[in-house]
């Protein structure tokens, strides 16, 4: 499926999987509005995409721990388009450490604010643009850490808390936005391989049953869900952990 008529917002797209999403969706024809906490990082990805011949890509700064920054991001996007078809909540700070006392109070607040509060406020501020679309979708990259009973990650308790909050938010949002035609899709991946989409490794990374989940498969899950007819509400993708 091509995405030539899709306008897509991606948070935390300055590196890692957010960058992967921005590049792949732009390659498929989408107009991409990407953000990063550091504007220079967002601009680097924007320029990579433009170098591939895609003109319709825009870079913004957005600190998901700062409500004013989120509001400004949404307002700046609204100056460039009257609708958003796909919002991808990719941003969330990772915090490592199975010992609760291993992280500072500041790091804990930042982790929960970016993943939990940041996701809620991003959807809230972009909702008017989503409701202007005839095909609105909200995709949230949660994590296996947001699934009930999961305990196999070395992530800090605060990261688990943030991801559980995202999961709960997506669950109720799906029910409450369905009457308005907005689909809410969540992904719960364990740790996964994320090869550079501009490298040969993107095509050669093993994807057999014994291998770790790949970014390629996650992208394909998102594309599959968004491409379904509007009566098909795929709420979540859960993945086996190798």
VEXDREN-2710 file (C-alpha; in Angstrom, 1 decimal):
% VEXDREN-2710
k/r/px/py/pz
1/UNK/0.0/0.0/0.0
2/UNK/1.1/3.5/-0.8
3/UNK/0.5/6.4/1.6
4/UNK/0.6/9.3/-0.8
5/UNK/-2.5/10.8/0.7
6/UNK/-1.5/10.4/4.3
7/UNK/-0.3/13.1/6.6
8/UNK/1.6/11.6/9.5
9/UNK/2.9/13.0/12.8
10/UNK/5.7/11.0/14.5
11/UNK/7.1/11.9/17.9
12/UNK/10.8/11.2/18.9
13/UNK/11.7/10.7/15.2
14/UNK/15.2/12.0/15.5
15/UNK/16.8/8.6/16.0
16/UNK/16.2/4.9/16.4
17/UNK/12.8/3.5/15.6
18/UNK/11.2/6.9/15.2
19/UNK/13.7/7.7/12.4
20/UNK/13.0/4.3/10.9
21/UNK/9.3/5.1/10.8
22/UNK/9.8/8.5/9.3
23/UNK/12.0/7.2/6.5
24/UNK/9.8/4.2/5.6
25/UNK/6.5/6.2/5.6
26/UNK/8.1/9.0/3.6
27/UNK/9.4/6.4/1.1
28/UNK/5.8/5.2/0.7
29/UNK/4.6/8.7/-0.1
30/UNK/3.3/10.0/3.2
31/UNK/3.8/13.7/4.2
32/UNK/5.7/13.4/7.4
33/UNK/5.7/15.8/10.4
34/UNK/8.5/14.6/12.6
35/UNK/9.6/15.8/16.0
36/UNK/12.5/15.4/18.4
37/UNK/13.4/16.9/21.7
38/UNK/16.5/18.4/19.9
39/UNK/15.5/20.3/16.7
40/UNK/18.9/19.5/15.1
41/UNK/18.2/15.8/15.3
42/UNK/14.8/16.2/13.7
43/UNK/16.3/18.3/10.9
44/UNK/19.0/15.7/10.2
45/UNK/16.2/13.1/9.6
46/UNK/14.3/15.6/7.5
47/UNK/17.3/16.2/5.4
48/UNK/18.0/12.5/5.0
49/UNK/14.4/12.0/3.7
50/UNK/14.7/15.0/1.3
51/UNK/17.9/13.6/-0.1
52/UNK/15.8/10.6/-1.1
53/UNK/13.6/12.8/-3.2
54/UNK/10.7/13.3/-0.7
55/UNK/9.8/17.0/-0.5
56/UNK/6.9/16.8/1.9
57/UNK/8.7/16.4/5.3
58/UNK/8.8/18.8/8.1
59/UNK/10.9/18.9/11.3
60/UNK/9.9/20.3/14.7
61/UNK/11.2/20.3/18.2
62/UNK/9.0/18.8/20.9
63/UNK/9.9/18.0/24.5
64/UNK/7.3/15.4/25.6
65/UNK/7.9/16.4/29.3
66/UNK/6.9/20.0/28.6
67/UNK/3.1/20.7/28.0
68/UNK/3.9/24.0/26.4
69/UNK/6.3/22.4/23.9
70/UNK/3.7/19.8/22.9
71/UNK/1.1/22.6/22.4
72/UNK/3.5/24.6/20.3
73/UNK/4.3/21.5/18.2
74/UNK/0.7/20.9/17.4
75/UNK/0.1/24.6/16.7
76/UNK/3.0/24.7/14.3
77/UNK/1.8/21.6/12.4
78/UNK/-1.7/23.2/12.2
79/UNK/-0.2/26.1/10.4
80/UNK/0.9/23.7/7.6
81/UNK/-2.0/21.4/7.3
82/UNK/-5.7/21.2/8.2
83/UNK/-5.7/17.5/9.0
84/UNK/-3.6/14.6/10.3
85/UNK/-4.4/11.1/9.3
86/UNK/-2.0/9.2/11.4
87/UNK/-0.4/10.1/14.8
88/UNK/2.4/7.8/16.0
89/UNK/3.2/8.1/19.7
90/UNK/6.7/6.8/19.5
91/UNK/8.4/9.0/22.1
92/UNK/9.1/7.8/25.6
93/UNK/12.3/8.0/27.6
94/UNK/13.8/4.6/28.4
95/UNK/15.3/4.1/31.9
96/UNK/17.3/1.1/32.8
97/UNK/17.8/-0.5/36.2
98/UNK/15.9/-3.2/38.0
99/UNK/16.7/-1.5/41.4
100/UNK/14.1/1.2/42.2
101/UNK/16.7/3.2/44.1
102/UNK/19.1/3.2/41.2
103/UNK/17.5/6.2/39.4
104/UNK/17.3/9.8/40.6
105/UNK/14.0/11.5/41.3
106/UNK/14.6/13.7/38.3
107/UNK/15.1/10.7/36.0
108/UNK/12.0/9.0/37.3
109/UNK/9.8/12.1/36.8
110/UNK/11.2/12.6/33.3
111/UNK/10.6/9.0/32.3
112/UNK/7.0/9.0/33.5
113/UNK/6.3/12.4/32.1
114/UNK/7.6/11.7/28.6
115/UNK/5.8/8.3/28.3
116/UNK/2.6/8.9/30.2
117/UNK/1.8/12.6/30.4
118/UNK/3.5/13.3/27.0
119/UNK/1.4/10.7/25.2
120/UNK/-1.9/11.9/26.7
121/UNK/-1.1/15.6/25.9
122/UNK/0.1/14.8/22.4
123/UNK/-3.2/13.0/21.5
124/UNK/-5.2/15.8/23.2
125/UNK/-3.5/18.5/21.2
126/UNK/-3.6/16.7/17.8
127/UNK/-7.1/15.4/18.2
128/UNK/-8.7/18.4/16.4
129/UNK/-6.5/17.7/13.4
130/UNK/-7.2/14.0/13.5
131/UNK/-11.0/14.6/13.6
132/UNK/-10.6/16.6/10.4
133/UNK/-9.4/13.4/8.7
134/UNK/-11.7/10.8/7.1
135/UNK/-9.2/8.1/8.1
136/UNK/-7.8/9.0/11.5
137/UNK/-5.5/6.5/13.3
138/UNK/-3.5/6.8/16.5
139/UNK/-0.7/4.3/16.9
140/UNK/1.2/4.1/20.2
141/UNK/4.5/2.2/20.6
142/UNK/3.9/0.9/24.1
143/UNK/6.2/-2.0/25.0
144/UNK/6.0/-5.5/26.5
145/UNK/6.6/-3.6/29.7
146/UNK/3.1/-2.3/29.5
147/UNK/1.6/-5.7/29.3
148/UNK/0.1/-7.1/32.5
149/UNK/2.4/-9.5/34.3
150/UNK/5.5/-8.8/32.1
151/UNK/8.7/-8.9/34.2
152/UNK/11.5/-10.0/31.8
153/UNK/12.9/-6.5/31.0
154/UNK/15.8/-4.9/32.8
155/UNK/14.0/-1.6/32.6
156/UNK/13.5/0.6/35.7
157/UNK/10.2/0.4/37.5
158/UNK/9.4/4.0/36.3
159/UNK/9.6/2.8/32.7
160/UNK/7.2/0.0/33.6
161/UNK/4.9/2.6/35.2
162/UNK/5.0/4.9/32.1
163/UNK/4.3/2.0/29.7
164/UNK/1.4/0.7/31.9
165/UNK/-0.1/4.2/31.8
166/UNK/0.2/4.3/28.0
167/UNK/-1.5/1.0/27.8
168/UNK/-4.4/2.1/30.0
169/UNK/-4.8/5.3/28.1
170/UNK/-4.9/3.6/24.8
171/UNK/-7.5/1.1/26.1
172/UNK/-10.0/3.7/27.1
173/UNK/-9.2/6.0/24.2
174/UNK/-10.1/3.2/21.8
175/UNK/-13.5/2.9/23.2
176/UNK/-14.2/6.6/23.5
177/UNK/-13.0/7.7/20.1
178/UNK/-14.5/4.8/18.1
179/UNK/-17.9/6.7/17.7
180/UNK/-15.9/9.5/16.0
181/UNK/-14.2/7.0/13.6
182/UNK/-10.7/7.2/15.2
183/UNK/-8.9/3.9/15.5
184/UNK/-6.4/3.5/18.4
185/UNK/-3.7/0.9/17.8
186/UNK/-1.1/-0.2/20.3
187/UNK/2.1/-2.2/19.8
188/UNK/3.7/-4.2/22.7
189/UNK/7.1/-5.3/21.4
190/UNK/9.9/-6.7/23.5
191/UNK/13.4/-5.6/22.7
192/UNK/13.9/-5.7/18.9
193/UNK/16.5/-5.3/16.3
194/UNK/16.4/-1.9/14.6
195/UNK/18.9/-1.9/11.7
196/UNK/19.5/1.4/9.8
197/UNK/16.8/1.6/7.1
198/UNK/19.3/3.2/4.8
199/UNK/21.8/0.4/5.1
200/UNK/22.2/-3.0/3.5
201/UNK/21.5/-4.4/6.9
202/UNK/17.8/-3.5/6.5
203/UNK/17.5/-6.1/3.8
204/UNK/19.8/-8.7/5.3
205/UNK/18.8/-8.8/9.0
206/UNK/17.6/-12.4/9.8
207/UNK/13.8/-12.7/10.3
208/UNK/13.4/-16.4/11.1
209/UNK/11.4/-17.9/14.0
210/UNK/14.5/-18.2/16.1
211/UNK/15.5/-14.5/15.6
212/UNK/14.6/-11.4/17.6
213/UNK/11.7/-9.3/16.4
214/UNK/12.8/-6.7/13.9
215/UNK/11.9/-3.1/13.2
216/UNK/10.9/-4.2/9.7
217/UNK/8.1/-6.4/11.2
218/UNK/6.9/-3.7/13.5
219/UNK/6.7/-1.2/10.6
220/UNK/4.8/-3.8/8.6
221/UNK/2.3/-4.4/11.5
222/UNK/1.6/-0.6/11.6
223/UNK/1.1/-0.5/7.8
224/UNK/-1.1/-3.5/7.8
225/UNK/-3.4/-2.1/10.6
226/UNK/-3.7/1.3/9.0
227/UNK/-4.4/-0.1/5.6
228/UNK/-7.5/-2.1/6.8
229/UNK/-11.0/-0.9/5.9
230/UNK/-12.5/1.5/8.4
231/UNK/-14.7/-1.2/10.0
232/UNK/-11.6/-3.1/11.1
233/UNK/-10.4/-1.8/14.5
234/UNK/-7.1/-3.7/15.4
235/UNK/-6.6/-2.7/19.0
236/UNK/-3.2/-4.2/19.7
237/UNK/-0.2/-6.3/18.5
238/UNK/1.4/-8.5/21.1
239/UNK/4.6/-10.4/20.4
240/UNK/6.3/-13.5/21.7
241/UNK/9.6/-12.8/23.4
242/UNK/12.4/-15.0/22.2
END
